[in-house]
Amino acid sequence: MRTDHGSDPGTGLVSAACAGDPQAVEGLVAQSLPLVYNIVGRALGGGQDVDDVVQETLLRVVRGLDRLENPSSYRSWMVAITVRQIRDWIRGRAQDRETREPVELAARFADPASDFASLTVLRLQLDSDRREVAEATRWLDEDQRELLSLWWLEETGELERAEVCEALGLSGKHTAVRVQRLKEQLDVARTVVRVLAARPACPELSELIQGWDAVPSPLWRKRIARHARGCAHCGARQERLVPVGRLLMGLPLVVPPAGLQQAVWATIAPVVPSAGGTEAGAPGSAGPRTRGAHAAGWAAARRRTPGRAGHARTVTAAVATATVVLGAFALVHYQGADRTAAAPAGAPTAGSAGTSAGTPTSLSPSPSPSAKKKRKEKKEKESKPSASAGTARASRAPGNEAAAPAADPVVSSPRKGVGVWSFPGMSDALSRSGAGWYYTWSTAHPGIAASGGADFVPMIWGAKSVTAQALSEAKAAGPYLLGFNEPDMSAQSNMTVDQALDLWPRLQSTGATLGSPAVAYGGDRAGGWLDRFMSGAKQRGYRVDFIALHWYGGDFRTEAAVEQLRGYLSAVYARYHKPIWLTEFALIDFSRGTRYPTDAEQAAFLTSATKMLAGLPYLKRYAWFGLGTDETGPGTTLFRSGSALTAEGRAFRSAL
């Protein structure tokens, strides 16, 4: 039976929505979104298509409201539509795999933490047993995910068994048999998760998984489970499994991502009729209408609306400019959000001489990103490490200030990110940049208010950063963790391959989706630092989920620079066959001191490069170097003098 966690919109709201009241339709969509998002997310295992399927599902729900005869059956009807939409998507994906190689390639290299298991762990802050269940869902067969999405919500109290049966089109007895089989396979998958995470690792298991690419699959589930059943070391870990239903009981829904509410409404609004035949929310629109009067309005609205979720993709830029996010769907990106609030006047801030209890004094646990410049200009005064040196990578010659911020639209994308160091107005600049994520070369982000919807990604900078506090902060910050920063550079984390490998299990212990150490150069070279690290990680049975890379181009011709970047990324992918994050890139020539292109040249490169990156299925995220500085003159930053938008800043705001 559904508990108080269940959110039934009530027949009054449903009736008003069916009668064409735009406000009622919007309220109904808002109440339906979390349930639809959780069903779709878990059924599809997460990924970039979840939002599209959610939008298409709710669009079909709204389009069908005028044909819903019994408002009290709305929830069952909506869930059934959701399941049909999921099945349509799966069939379409199977056809695409047969006919379009690029789609198959993109699916193969899905973002490793875009799956719903990681989102569940992150957003619900699960304990160890519940975390194990969430991670075990990755190991289920694809045809079981649909049932999982519904049964999970039944166990958490959001759905009733009758609603599950109706959505599946099965009898109660048949549904019970399928659920029992699902539980059995889920327990097998929990054992697989448990033995893989065990420390010390089983030597025989480590040898067995030498050829495994770390991607959960039915074949490897069977192999690992078969080993666990016959292994004395691993067999004991199959005991004392808490019944999965007990673990799920009372869990809340996973919160939809910030911005999905606006994206859904932008997709749906054109099909919502109003009394004057205008779009919902337009001048002249009216309130509820009679049942007899609204049919023509629904039909007219449907005629002026695109028929597929492709419409949703065209509203991204418009949605990104929306400033109102319903509180019910706000996502807390950082556990303990009070730490991210802007400091009061007079309070110590990042990079200041003072400290507050438990708060680092700078955004980096080591010399700031400007230390990279040392590799070519060790004698320059500006490259000396400093606790407050969170400024630009190199000194800049005097120059004109950037023009006032333009009123151009901001394109929001979870793929595009930016490196952030301390400068006045950094929180405001971050929210204006359009970045979907950011990092600070640290596990903390003091002085940066969590605004603008950008997600924080922590980094373990170097050997001295591997502390209990840093690992705890990394675990709390989210599903991703970036590894060591330029360990191949003496001016950066300066680590040997063996030193990095010895510390790697401590980074793995966070449970995060883990990026490789980001080398400064040579990531594509056989026998290079990264190549030796990846070979050692494979030999030791360590997990590396994606490759992090840095790239700086000294050729300021746009076409040539973009092609050089493409070639480097392609070569790295060909060597490791793992998703790639480009976590630092820009045009800087280090061959003769430090030389920058003009802002116009930098902006042209940024625009062309990001278009190229959008076409690489294995390139999952990128981060420009960097957000801003209080210095003047040529450089690479998006903002200068605190809040002045540069030419490259305007290019970044428009980038995909």
DRENVOSE-796594 format. One line per field, with one value per residue (C-alpha): x, y, z; residue number from 1. Coordinates in pm, 1 decimal. Example, Ala and Ser with C-alpha at 12.3 -4.5 7.8 and 13.67 -1.06 7.14 Angstrom:
BEGIN
c1: c(1230.0:1367.0);
c2: c(-450.0:-106.0);
c3: c(780.0:714.0);
nr: c(1:2);
END
This chain:
BEGIN
c1: c(0.0:124.7:264.1:257.7:552.1:313.8:213.9:-134.4:-229.5:-594.4:-900.1:-962.2:-633.6:-665.9:-1019.0:-910.7:-618.7:-849.0:-1073.7:-784.8:-677.0:-312.5:-220.6:-371.0:-181.9:143.1:74.6:-12.8:305.7:510.4:361.3:400.0:758.6:940.6:754.6:800.6:1167.0:1233.0:1052.1:1230.7:1569.7:1580.3:1426.5:1684.5:1970.3:2027.9:2209.3:2159.0:1828.3:1642.0:1545.9:1421.5:1207.4:1068.1:974.7:814.7:622.0:477.9:400.8:193.5:26.1:-77.8:-193.7:-416.2:-577.5:-889.1:-942.8:-903.1:-1254.9:-1192.2:-968.1:-925.0:-735.3:-482.0:-181.0:-230.8:-293.0:19.4:239.9:110.3:195.8:542.5:604.9:487.5:719.7:1012.4:939.6:917.8:1253.8:1419.5:1284.1:1404.1:1747.9:1772.6:1689.4:1944.1:2213.6:2147.4:2157.8:2374.0:2724.5:2773.4:2470.8:2601.1:2938.4:2785.9:2581.5:2890.1:3071.5:2798.6:2908.3:2994.6:2816.1:2510.4:2350.9:2067.1:2261.1:2512.1:2236.7:2054.3:2365.7:2448.0:2110.7:1972.9:2302.6:2246.0:2398.1:2629.5:2361.6:2133.3:2428.4:2511.3:2158.6:2174.0:2508.6:2382.5:2112.2:2385.4:2435.2:2076.7:1971.7:1820.9:1483.8:1455.6:1499.7:1139.4:1014.8:1283.0:1169.8:814.1:888.5:1145.0:875.8:630.1:875.9:948.4:576.9:521.9:315.9:67.4:87.0:-232.0:-68.7:239.0:26.1:-174.2:139.0:293.8:-26.6:11.3:-198.2:-113.0:16.1:236.3:372.8:459.3:657.6:853.7:924.8:1057.8:1296.8:1408.5:1485.5:1692.4:1900.5:1938.5:2080.9:2329.7:2427.3:2467.3:2712.4:2907.3:2926.3:3033.1:3314.6:3452.3:3467.4:3623.2:3962.7:4196.6:4095.0:4065.6:4377.3:4184.9:3914.9:4177.7:4321.5:3976.5:3886.9:4215.3:4037.9:3730.7:3673.9:3502.3:3163.7:2887.9:2743.2:2544.1:2845.9:3075.1:2798.3:2773.5:3150.7:3205.3:2903.2:3018.3:3360.0:3205.2:2999.1:3308.7:3556.4:3612.3:3739.6:3443.2:3172.9:3136.6:3040.3:2719.0:2586.3:2389.3:2224.5:1950.1:1624.6:1621.8:1258.5:1343.0:1627.5:1408.7:1120.4:1054.6:1321.0:1220.4:1221.9:1544.7:1516.3:1502.6:1797.0:1775.9:1635.3:1435.0:1115.7:1162.7:1264.5:953.0:724.3:892.0:812.6:455.5:341.2:260.0:4.6:-179.6:-487.4:-631.8:-968.9:-850.4:-675.3:-333.7:-53.4:-61.9:78.5:38.6:-151.7:-517.7:-511.1:-788.4:-855.7:-1055.9:-1302.6:-1593.4:-1545.2:-1740.4:-1546.8:-1194.5:-1181.1:-1128.1:-855.9:-669.6:-695.0:-567.4:-280.0:-178.1:-175.4:75.7:317.1:600.0:520.1:839.1:1069.0:1306.2:1120.1:1267.4:1618.7:1538.1:1443.1:1768.9:1893.8:1562.6:1532.5:1882.3:1778.3:1491.9:1545.5:1266.3:1323.0:1045.2:1173.0:1034.8:1284.8:1591.3:1902.1:2146.3:2479.1:2694.9:2612.9:2628.2:2524.8:2592.7:2962.7:2911.0:2724.9:2894.3:3092.5:2959.2:3138.7:3459.9:3466.0:3772.0:3736.5:3924.8:4272.8:4264.3:4507.1:4243.3:4063.2:3733.2:3686.1:3733.3:3753.2:4062.2:4217.7:4246.4:4076.8:4376.5:4565.2:4887.9:5034.7:4765.3:4713.7:4957.9:5235.6:5200.4:5385.2:5697.9:5768.0:5889.5:5951.7:6096.0:6266.0:5957.3:5847.4:5478.3:5523.4:5628.9:5378.9:5163.0:4874.4:4674.8:4803.8:4472.8:4502.0:4582.1:4829.9:5076.1:5128.8:4967.7:5079.7:4867.6:4574.7:4227.0:3944.7:3678.3:3352.4:3047.4:2861.5:2661.9:2295.9:2351.6:2162.4:2341.2:2345.8:2344.1:2505.3:2610.6:2910.8:3080.8:3272.2:3536.8:3827.6:3776.8:4033.5:3983.3:3900.7:3645.9:3297.9:3370.1:3026.4:2844.9:3076.1:3015.2:2637.8:2663.8:2904.1:2659.3:2894.9:2722.7:3004.4:3322.2:3620.5:3878.5:4173.0:4056.3:3785.0:3638.0:3503.5:3507.2:3372.1:3173.4:2798.5:2616.4:2423.2:2349.6:2296.9:2665.5:2775.7:3098.9:3344.3:3617.4:3981.3:4251.1:4538.1:4844.5:4997.4:4959.3:4592.0:4506.8:4375.7:4073.9:3913.5:3970.8:3838.0:3532.0:3469.3:3511.1:3264.0:3005.9:3052.9:2902.4:2934.4:3263.2:3620.6:3916.6:4254.0:4594.0:4679.3:4969.5:5175.2:5422.8:5521.8:5771.8:5588.6:5257.7:5173.4:5507.0:5436.9:5593.9:5369.0:5421.1:5338.9:5012.5:4921.6:4990.0:4749.6:4481.9:4282.9:4214.7:4057.4:3857.7:3727.9:3510.2:3290.3:3297.8:3322.8:3695.5:3897.6:4259.4:4544.2:4545.0:4885.5:5017.4:5118.8:5190.1:4871.1:4881.0:5241.0:5334.4:5546.3:5447.0:5340.4:4970.2:5037.9:5245.6:4981.3:4698.6:4899.8:4977.4:4615.8:4505.9:4765.1:4657.1:4285.3:4223.8:3935.0:3976.1:3638.7:3744.8:4057.2:4123.4:4345.8:4499.3:4583.2:4732.2:4789.9:5072.8:4941.9:4692.8:4537.8:4187.8:4154.2:4501.3:4463.0:4124.9:4262.3:4561.6:4329.8:4107.2:4407.1:4533.8:4197.9:4150.8:4492.9:4430.8:4094.7:4245.8:4498.8:4265.0:3909.4:3760.8:3544.8:3748.6:3716.3:3922.5:3969.6:4201.0:4238.6:4307.2:4556.2:4885.5:5229.1:5494.3:5771.5:5919.9:5822.1:5446.8:5258.2:4883.1:4667.2:4436.9:4098.6:3938.4:4167.1:4103.9:3728.5:3736.6:3926.3:3687.6:3383.4:3528.1:3679.5:3358.7:3168.2:3429.3:3411.6:3033.2:3091.3:3317.2:3099.2:3370.0:3436.3:3193.4:3295.6:3533.3:3652.8:3797.7:4096.8:3954.0:3668.4:3819.2:4086.6:4137.1:4432.5:4430.4:4573.9:4552.5:4488.5:4241.0:3977.1:3606.3:3587.7:3836.9:3846.4:3595.7:3284.5:3384.1:3298.1:3575.9:3539.2:3618.1:3364.2:3092.6:3202.9:3185.3:2834.8:2717.4:2906.8:2738.7);
c2: c(0.0:345.1:539.4:910.5:938.2:883.5:1205.1:1180.1:1511.2:1469.4:1461.6:1835.3:1932.1:1661.8:1772.9:2135.1:2032.5:1823.8:2129.0:2327.0:2542.1:2629.2:2675.0:2336.8:2172.0:2325.8:2211.4:1862.0:1837.1:1960.9:1695.1:1420.9:1497.7:1329.0:1000.8:994.0:1088.3:804.6:544.9:648.4:697.9:357.2:177.7:322.3:305.5:679.8:850.9:1152.2:1026.9:1021.3:1388.6:1353.8:1052.2:1228.4:1532.7:1322.3:1121.5:1426.3:1583.3:1276.5:1287.9:1650.6:1587.0:1306.6:1490.8:1575.0:1200.6:1099.1:999.2:927.8:1178.3:933.3:695.1:958.7:805.4:456.8:606.4:824.5:532.9:318.6:595.1:619.2:246.3:255.5:548.2:359.5:57.8:280.7:434.3:93.9:-32.6:282.1:248.7:-112.6:-0.7:280.4:36.8:-169.4:122.4:397.4:326.7:671.0:613.8:272.3:427.2:702.4:450.8:241.8:534.5:672.1:896.2:644.2:840.5:937.4:608.9:622.4:419.8:702.0:961.4:757.5:726.9:1095.1:1255.4:1027.7:997.0:623.0:411.4:123.8:-146.6:78.2:206.5:-155.5:-213.6:99.1:-4.3:-358.3:-228.8:-159.0:-534.7:-621.7:-727.2:-447.2:-623.8:-621.5:-247.3:-169.8:-398.1:-265.3:93.2:7.3:-244.9:-11.7:257.1:4.9:-89.2:275.8:343.7:552.5:298.5:27.1:-326.4:-271.3:25.5:-184.0:-463.1:-220.9:-51.5:-387.4:-530.0:-840.7:-1022.4:-998.8:-1356.7:-1310.4:-984.7:-1154.0:-1426.1:-1167.9:-961.5:-1268.1:-1342.6:-981.0:-999.9:-1313.6:-1155.7:-837.1:-1041.3:-1200.4:-853.6:-735.6:-1018.3:-913.4:-555.1:-673.8:-904.1:-646.8:-384.8:-618.2:-523.3:-699.9:-816.5:-1185.5:-1280.6:-1528.3:-1271.4:-1010.8:-1255.6:-1340.2:-977.4:-889.3:-866.5:-683.8:-326.9:-229.2:-193.9:-402.3:-664.9:-990.4:-1193.4:-1058.7:-1079.7:-1452.1:-1502.2:-1312.1:-1469.3:-1816.8:-1744.3:-1614.3:-1931.1:-2152.1:-1928.6:-1953.8:-1595.9:-1446.9:-1696.9:-1563.8:-1226.4:-1371.8:-1422.8:-1173.9:-996.8:-779.0:-835.8:-575.2:-478.0:-379.1:-157.9:24.8:84.6:453.9:585.7:913.8:975.5:1082.8:1457.0:1552.1:1764.0:2139.4:2283.5:1979.8:2138.2:2439.4:2221.7:2007.7:2309.1:2472.5:2154.7:2130.6:2493.6:2516.9:2233.5:2383.9:2566.6:2886.2:3051.4:3279.4:3005.5:3144.4:2958.5:2909.8:3206.8:3439.6:3766.6:3708.5:3355.2:3268.6:3030.5:2706.9:2634.2:2401.4:2042.5:2108.9:2420.7:2298.1:2028.1:2273.9:2447.9:2120.8:2034.3:2376.3:2358.7:2017.0:2146.1:2419.3:2194.2:1968.3:1600.8:1464.5:1533.6:1684.0:2003.1:1981.4:2003.6:2332.7:2509.8:2451.5:2805.6:2956.3:2728.8:2818.6:3181.8:3096.6:3226.7:3057.2:2703.1:2548.3:2479.3:2127.1:2032.1:2225.9:2008.0:2053.5:2004.1:2000.4:1831.4:2091.1:2377.7:2637.3:2595.1:2726.7:3042.0:3373.3:3490.6:3790.4:4120.9:4109.0:3731.7:3542.7:3428.4:3193.3:3319.4:3555.2:3544.0:3446.7:3118.1:3002.3:2682.5:2385.1:2596.9:2601.3:2939.4:2887.5:2702.4:2475.2:2260.7:2342.3:2607.5:2763.3:2677.8:2956.4:2715.0:2544.9:2839.2:2731.5:2457.5:2720.7:3030.9:2917.4:3249.7:3465.9:3624.1:3564.4:3186.8:3158.1:2943.0:3132.4:3041.8:3324.5:3284.5:3164.4:3387.7:3332.3:3082.9:3358.6:3732.3:3956.3:4271.0:4583.8:4600.7:4737.2:4612.8:4392.7:4542.7:4537.8:4206.1:4144.3:4055.7:3745.8:3429.4:3171.2:2810.5:2577.3:2235.6:1979.8:1899.0:2235.4:2333.6:2571.0:2580.8:2835.9:3006.6:3290.0:3636.2:3906.5:3824.4:3461.0:3336.8:3587.4:3513.3:3140.4:3183.6:3409.6:3185.1:2910.5:2642.6:2317.5:2216.0:2352.3:2248.3:2421.8:2180.7:2083.5:1892.8:2218.1:2533.5:2799.7:3139.5:3008.2:3026.0:2727.6:2934.2:2912.6:2535.7:2445.5:2119.7:2107.5:1826.3:1764.1:1682.4:1510.9:1735.5:1539.8:1302.4:1539.5:1588.7:1225.7:1292.9:1164.4:1510.1:1550.3:1202.2:1270.9:1599.0:1425.8:1154.8:1413.2:1635.8:1414.3:1119.3:1222.0:1260.3:1391.2:1228.9:1387.9:1714.5:1694.6:1439.0:1441.4:1803.4:1900.6:2230.3:2054.2:1738.4:1580.7:1213.4:892.3:634.1:390.9:660.2:740.3:371.5:309.5:592.3:509.2:262.2:547.5:749.6:441.7:410.9:719.7:513.8:800.1:766.4:820.0:1011.4:930.0:1157.4:1446.1:1455.8:1781.6:1621.4:1289.0:1109.4:930.2:809.5:446.9:430.6:780.2:864.9:800.7:484.8:339.4:438.1:277.1:-41.3:-56.1:5.9:-281.4:-515.0:-430.2:-452.7:-83.4:111.0:410.1:514.8:790.0:966.0:1327.6:1532.4:1878.8:2043.0:2380.0:2487.1:2710.5:2745.3:3032.7:2955.1:2835.7:2553.3:2415.0:2433.5:2258.5:1980.9:1935.4:1904.5:1658.8:1446.5:1432.6:1329.3:1069.5:918.6:900.3:735.0:483.8:384.5:342.8:312.7:500.2:812.8:1133.5:1456.0:1748.8:1928.1:2210.6:2357.4:2691.7:2853.4:2936.6:2912.5:2805.6:2756.4:3107.5:3223.2:3259.7:3400.9:3449.2:3504.9:3803.9:3773.9:3748.8:3459.6:3284.9:3327.4:3193.8:2886.9:2827.6:2845.7:2612.9:2371.4:2323.9:2250.4:1986.9:1840.0:1806.0:1559.6:1325.5:1059.3:962.8:1323.9:1352.9:1681.8:1970.4:2255.7:2580.6:2737.7:2930.6:3136.5:3472.7:3693.0:4041.9:4096.7:4288.8:4217.6:3919.3:3577.0:3289.8:3378.1:3428.0:3724.0:3996.2:4258.2:4052.7:4090.4:4216.5:3953.9:3887.3:3789.3:3428.8:3461.0:3549.4:3258.0:3020.9:3136.8:3041.3:2711.4:2372.3);
c3: c(0.0:-82.0:212.6:278.7:39.6:-247.0:-423.5:-567.9:-732.3:-637.3:-858.7:-823.7:-982.4:-1249.4:-1338.7:-1370.8:-1591.1:-1810.3:-1842.5:-1987.8:-1692.0:-1772.9:-1407.4:-1320.2:-1608.0:-1487.4:-1131.2:-1247.1:-1450.6:-1154.1:-926.2:-1187.5:-1284.9:-990.9:-1033.3:-1412.6:-1377.0:-1132.6:-1345.9:-1665.7:-1501.3:-1340.0:-1639.6:-1878.3:-1630.6:-1661.1:-1944.7:-2163.7:-2309.7:-1977.1:-1990.7:-2349.2:-2261.4:-1953.1:-2160.5:-2433.8:-2173.1:-2000.6:-2337.6:-2426.4:-2085.7:-2135.3:-2490.3:-2366.1:-2075.6:-2277.5:-2329.8:-1963.7:-1857.1:-1488.8:-1304.1:-1014.1:-1245.5:-1348.0:-1172.0:-1317.8:-1660.9:-1639.0:-1527.2:-1813.8:-2063.4:-1908.5:-1951.9:-2314.6:-2383.1:-2229.7:-2450.6:-2759.4:-2674.4:-2622.3:-2954.7:-3128.2:-2973.8:-3095.5:-3449.7:-3431.0:-3322.6:-3632.3:-3872.5:-3725.3:-3601.7:-3437.7:-3215.2:-3113.3:-3037.4:-2827.1:-2629.4:-2566.5:-2413.3:-2193.2:-1909.2:-1633.3:-1362.5:-1562.4:-1459.9:-1209.6:-952.2:-905.3:-890.9:-627.4:-411.4:-449.7:-400.9:-130.7:62.3:114.2:387.6:292.6:245.6:42.3:-159.0:-239.9:-370.2:-586.9:-733.4:-792.4:-1027.3:-1283.8:-1318.4:-1409.9:-1757.6:-1964.1:-1990.9:-1611.6:-1572.4:-1659.2:-1383.0:-1148.3:-1200.3:-1095.0:-820.5:-658.9:-633.6:-496.1:-221.2:-139.4:-104.4:-418.0:-614.9:-527.9:-667.2:-866.6:-1043.0:-1119.5:-1266.8:-1478.3:-1612.4:-1705.9:-1843.7:-1625.9:-1371.2:-1004.2:-998.2:-1305.0:-1166.4:-835.0:-1016.9:-1215.5:-904.9:-723.6:-1010.7:-1007.0:-634.0:-687.0:-961.2:-759.5:-470.9:-710.9:-830.4:-468.7:-411.4:-720.1:-593.9:-250.7:-361.7:-607.2:-331.2:-73.5:68.3:68.9:-275.5:-353.5:-555.6:-769.9:-843.1:-935.1:-1184.5:-1322.4:-1399.4:-1570.3:-1905.0:-1772.7:-1894.0:-1563.6:-1736.4:-1567.9:-1801.4:-1773.8:-1887.0:-1615.7:-1357.1:-1425.0:-1420.2:-1096.2:-925.3:-1028.7:-880.2:-556.8:-510.9:-532.3:-348.1:28.0:40.4:-147.0:-49.2:304.2:165.8:21.8:371.3:579.4:286.2:433.1:236.8:-35.4:25.4:381.2:260.3:8.3:244.9:296.8:57.8:-109.9:-482.1:-648.9:-708.0:-1078.2:-1194.4:-1165.3:-1485.9:-1596.6:-1464.5:-1693.4:-1987.8:-1946.1:-1927.9:-2228.1:-2422.1:-2299.6:-2291.3:-2664.4:-2637.2:-2339.2:-2464.1:-2321.8:-2358.7:-2637.3:-2829.8:-2732.1:-2568.1:-2194.8:-2014.8:-2312.3:-2279.6:-2299.5:-2168.4:-1930.2:-1647.7:-1639.8:-1912.5:-1938.5:-2049.8:-2365.6:-2459.0:-2418.9:-2688.4:-2972.7:-2774.2:-2713.0:-3083.6:-3191.7:-2947.0:-3076.1:-3434.3:-3355.2:-3166.3:-3291.6:-3261.8:-3106.1:-2815.3:-3068.7:-2986.3:-2639.6:-2774.5:-2950.3:-2630.1:-2444.5:-2487.4:-2384.6:-2084.9:-1973.3:-1931.8:-1699.2:-1348.6:-1156.4:-1030.0:-827.6:-480.4:-483.7:-751.2:-636.8:-625.8:-340.6:-515.8:-206.8:119.0:391.2:168.3:437.1:357.8:6.5:92.7:25.2:324.8:520.8:494.2:687.6:708.2:581.8:222.1:-5.3:-56.5:242.2:529.6:780.9:821.9:953.4:1145.8:919.3:605.0:383.5:313.1:-61.0:-340.6:-395.5:-144.8:-324.7:-550.1:-765.3:-1132.2:-1214.5:-1117.6:-1457.5:-1604.9:-1418.7:-1665.8:-1911.5:-1696.9:-1366.5:-1313.4:-1340.1:-1017.4:-1081.9:-1092.9:-729.4:-534.7:-290.5:-66.2:-221.7:-574.1:-712.8:-1013.6:-1378.7:-1517.7:-1616.8:-1575.1:-1829.0:-2003.4:-1954.3:-2188.3:-2236.9:-2021.0:-2175.9:-2283.3:-2058.8:-2041.0:-2355.0:-2350.9:-2562.3:-2461.8:-2248.4:-2366.3:-2068.3:-2097.8:-1835.9:-2057.2:-2039.4:-1731.9:-1608.0:-1366.5:-1089.0:-871.2:-624.7:-756.2:-662.5:-791.1:-874.1:-763.7:-981.9:-1274.8:-1239.4:-1246.3:-1553.6:-1743.1:-1839.2:-1706.1:-1612.3:-1377.6:-1224.8:-1018.4:-799.0:-803.3:-453.7:-267.7:-134.9:-294.2:-20.1:-113.6:-410.5:-363.8:-513.4:-765.9:-1133.8:-1133.0:-1185.3:-1021.3:-823.1:-904.9:-644.1:-714.4:-509.3:-621.9:-510.5:-258.2:37.0:-52.8:23.8:374.3:562.6:547.7:174.3:99.0:312.8:130.1:-204.0:-107.8:-1.0:-305.9:-573.3:-806.8:-971.0:-847.2:-1045.9:-982.6:-935.2:-1113.1:-1361.7:-1169.2:-1458.0:-1381.7:-1112.1:-1060.1:-1007.4:-805.8:-913.0:-839.9:-958.5:-1119.8:-831.1:-575.4:-755.4:-782.8:-413.3:-319.1:-578.4:-360.2:-116.0:-396.9:-501.3:-143.8:-197.2:-430.8:-682.3:-1058.5:-1083.4:-1340.5:-1413.9:-1310.1:-1559.1:-1724.1:-1866.8:-2195.6:-2366.3:-2272.5:-2608.0:-2582.2:-2527.4:-2214.3:-2103.7:-1748.8:-1813.2:-2011.6:-1727.6:-1473.6:-1670.8:-1721.0:-1349.4:-1255.1:-1477.2:-1329.0:-975.1:-1052.0:-985.3:-1130.6:-1362.8:-1504.2:-1743.0:-1868.5:-1765.0:-1996.4:-2029.2:-2362.2:-2452.1:-2811.6:-2926.2:-3281.6:-3277.2:-3617.4:-3531.8:-3783.7:-3715.1:-3336.6:-3341.8:-3560.5:-3329.6:-3030.0:-3215.1:-3308.7:-2951.2:-2808.9:-3081.0:-3012.2:-2637.4:-2690.9:-2934.4:-2666.9:-2366.8:-2507.6:-2212.9:-2189.6:-2180.2:-1981.5:-2112.9:-1781.0:-1893.7:-2239.9:-2407.5:-2644.5:-2470.8:-2631.7:-2378.3:-2634.2:-2591.5:-2246.4:-2225.7:-2521.9:-2560.2:-2866.2:-2884.5:-2715.6:-3060.5:-3157.4:-2826.5:-2870.4:-3226.9:-3109.9:-2818.9:-3046.3:-3309.3:-3057.4:-2859.9:-3180.9:-3261.9:-2911.0:-2942.1:-3225.3:-3026.8:-2860.9:-2613.6:-2500.1:-2210.6:-2046.4:-2093.4:-1872.7:-2003.1:-1829.1:-1658.3:-1516.4:-1427.8:-1279.6:-1140.7:-1376.4:-1702.8:-2043.7:-2278.1:-2134.7:-2137.7:-1878.3:-1935.6:-1697.9:-1617.4:-1341.5:-1149.5:-1363.4:-1710.4:-1970.7:-2222.6:-2587.7:-2495.0:-2215.0:-2464.6:-2682.9:-2386.6:-2293.5:-2642.9:-2658.4:-2641.5);
nr: c(1:2:3:4:5:6:7:8:9:10:11:12:13:14:15:16:17:18:19:20:21:22:23:24:25:26:27:28:29:30:31:32:33:34:35:36:37:38:39:40:41:42:43:44:45:46:47:48:49:50:51:52:53:54:55:56:57:58:59:60:61:62:63:64:65:66:67:68:69:70:71:72:73:74:75:76:77:78:79:80:81:82:83:84:85:86:87:88:89:90:91:92:93:94:95:96:97:98:99:100:101:102:103:104:105:106:107:108:109:110:111:112:113:114:115:116:117:118:119:120:121:122:123:124:125:126:127:128:129:130:131:132:133:134:135:136:137:138:139:140:141:142:143:144:145:146:147:148:149:150:151:152:153:154:155:156:157:158:159:160:161:162:163:164:165:166:167:168:169:170:171:172:173:174:175:176:177:178:179:180:181:182:183:184:185:186:187:188:189:190:191:192:193:194:195:196:197:198:199:200:201:202:203:204:205:206:207:208:209:210:211:212:213:214:215:216:217:218:219:220:221:222:223:224:225:226:227:228:229:230:231:232:233:234:235:236:237:238:239:240:241:242:243:244:245:246:247:248:249:250:251:252:253:254:255:256:257:258:259:260:261:262:263:264:265:266:267:268:269:270:271:272:273:274:275:276:277:278:279:280:281:282:283:284:285:286:287:288:289:290:291:292:293:294:295:296:297:298:299:300:301:302:303:304:305:306:307:308:309:310:311:312:313:314:315:316:317:318:319:320:321:322:323:324:325:326:327:328:329:330:331:332:333:334:335:336:337:338:339:340:341:342:343:344:345:346:347:348:349:350:351:352:353:354:355:356:357:358:359:360:361:362:363:364:365:366:367:368:369:370:371:372:373:374:375:376:377:378:379:380:381:382:383:384:385:386:387:388:389:390:391:392:393:394:395:396:397:398:399:400:401:402:403:404:405:406:407:408:409:410:411:412:413:414:415:416:417:418:419:420:421:422:423:424:425:426:427:428:429:430:431:432:433:434:435:436:437:438:439:440:441:442:443:444:445:446:447:448:449:450:451:452:453:454:455:456:457:458:459:460:461:462:463:464:465:466:467:468:469:470:471:472:473:474:475:476:477:478:479:480:481:482:483:484:485:486:487:488:489:490:491:492:493:494:495:496:497:498:499:500:501:502:503:504:505:506:507:508:509:510:511:512:513:514:515:516:517:518:519:520:521:522:523:524:525:526:527:528:529:530:531:532:533:534:535:536:537:538:539:540:541:542:543:544:545:546:547:548:549:550:551:552:553:554:555:556:557:558:559:560:561:562:563:564:565:566:567:568:569:570:571:572:573:574:575:576:577:578:579:580:581:582:583:584:585:586:587:588:589:590:591:592:593:594:595:596:597:598:599:600:601:602:603:604:605:606:607:608:609:610:611:612:613:614:615:616:617:618:619:620:621:622:623:624:625:626:627:628:629:630:631:632:633:634:635:636:637:638:639:640:641:642:643:644:645:646:647:648:649:650:651:652:653:654:655:656);
END
